[in-house]
Amino acid sequence: MEKTFDFEQVGKRMPYDVPNDFFDKFEENMMVEVKSRRSKKPLRIALSSILAVAAAIALFFVMQPLLPKSNVDDFESVELAFNNLSTDDQDFLIQVYEDEDILMNDFEFNP
Amino acid sequence: MMTNDKDIIYAMREDAERGFRLLMLSYKEPLYWHIRRLVVSHDDAQDAAQEAFIRIFRSFGQYNEANSLRAWIFRIATNEALRLIDRRREDPISIDKVLDTEVDSYVNYDDLETVRLQNAILSLPPKQQLAFNLRYYDEMDYDEIAQIADTTAASVKASYYVAKEKIIKFMTSND
């Protein structure tokens, strides 16, 4: 007769064992591990934020000489500011710049 | 008090520490035993379980509630166990080897039938081992096992039946 094996004889029994209180200690160790990881997190975030800002500032200064100068914007803002002045102040400024031989039109044609 | 997976998910989102304690309460033992059946040695099972729980805690934000939490957790644990097995690929696992190498192996060699059954399971390819263990010991359905093993329910079912036949053959031919 062909031999067979009855799983029910063994059931879910296993030959494996664990040290005393293993699962309680394991849980406590895991909770300590998780708490320590969480407490390190804000510091890591703060540090990475500071580094990101520092990198952005450094990049700005490194890239600044390479960026195209926008004289048109400068000119428009100066013109806007000039138009907001009173007539007396405008006359005064025209006199000052005429004396120094600097004409606004120079900026426009010689960017 | 039994905690269900919905409570764990809610608690993890509200207060990760409290949620993780609930998760540990429900899963520390089944996850440890699942890993232990794959890696055999207690020390290895402890290491892999620890790595798995840390990974679960760290990546909980990536868990998709459309899938079973148990399957997601067991998948992470399975990957940790397989990673550990892969690291020592040149040295196949058997209970007898654990007895030779570990002073305190936490294996009861007196229960011959259970030792033989574990050796039979360990002689199977990983896919069949996984299908058999999760079905036989954890009583999971084929769909859930398929999520863990990243395959189809039909493939898991086939693996389980082939595994069962091989185990019967092993148990009856190695008296």
Contacts between the chains, C-beta under 8 A, distances in Angstrom:
chain1	res1	chain2	res2	distance
A	3	B	172	4.3
A	4	B	168	6.5
A	4	B	172	6.4
A	5	B	167	7.2
A	5	B	168	4.7
A	5	B	171	3.9
A	5	B	172	5.5
A	7	B	136	7.5
A	9	B	113	6.9
A	10	B	113	5.3
A	10	B	114	5.8
A	10	B	117	5.3
A	12	B	136	7.7
A	12	B	137	5.8
A	13	B	111	6.8
A	13	B	114	5.0
A	14	B	33	7.6
A	14	B	37	7.3
A	14	B	114	5.7
A	14	B	118	6.7
A	15	B	95	6.9
A	15	B	107	5.3
A	15	B	108	4.7
A	15	B	109	6.7
A	15	B	111	5.2
A	15	B	114	4.4
A	15	B	115	4.7
A	15	B	118	6.1
A	16	B	33	7.6
A	16	B	36	5.5
A	16	B	37	7.7
A	16	B	40	7.9
A	16	B	42	7.4
A	16	B	106	6.4
A	16	B	107	6.0
A	16	B	108	7.5
A	16	B	118	7.8
A	17	B	42	7.9
A	17	B	106	4.4
A	17	B	107	6.9
A	17	B	108	5.8
A	18	B	32	7.6
A	18	B	42	6.3
A	18	B	106	5.9
A	19	B	42	7.6
A	19	B	106	6.8
A	22	B	46	8.0
A	23	B	28	5.7
A	23	B	29	5.9
A	23	B	32	7.3
A	26	B	28	6.2
A	26	B	32	7.4
A	26	B	46	7.1
A	26	B	49	7.3
A	26	B	50	7.8
A	27	B	21	7.8
A	27	B	24	4.9
A	27	B	25	7.6
A	27	B	28	5.7
A	29	B	50	7.7
A	30	B	20	7.8
A	30	B	24	6.0
A	30	B	28	7.7
A	30	B	50	6.9
A	30	B	53	5.3
A	30	B	54	7.8
A	31	B	17	7.6
A	31	B	20	7.3
A	31	B	21	6.4
A	31	B	24	7.3
A	33	B	50	7.6
A	33	B	54	6.5
A	34	B	16	7.9
A	34	B	17	6.7
A	34	B	20	5.6
A	34	B	54	7.5
A	34	B	57	5.3
A	35	B	17	6.7
A	37	B	54	7.6
A	37	B	57	7.5
A	37	B	58	7.6
A	38	B	16	7.2
A	38	B	17	6.9
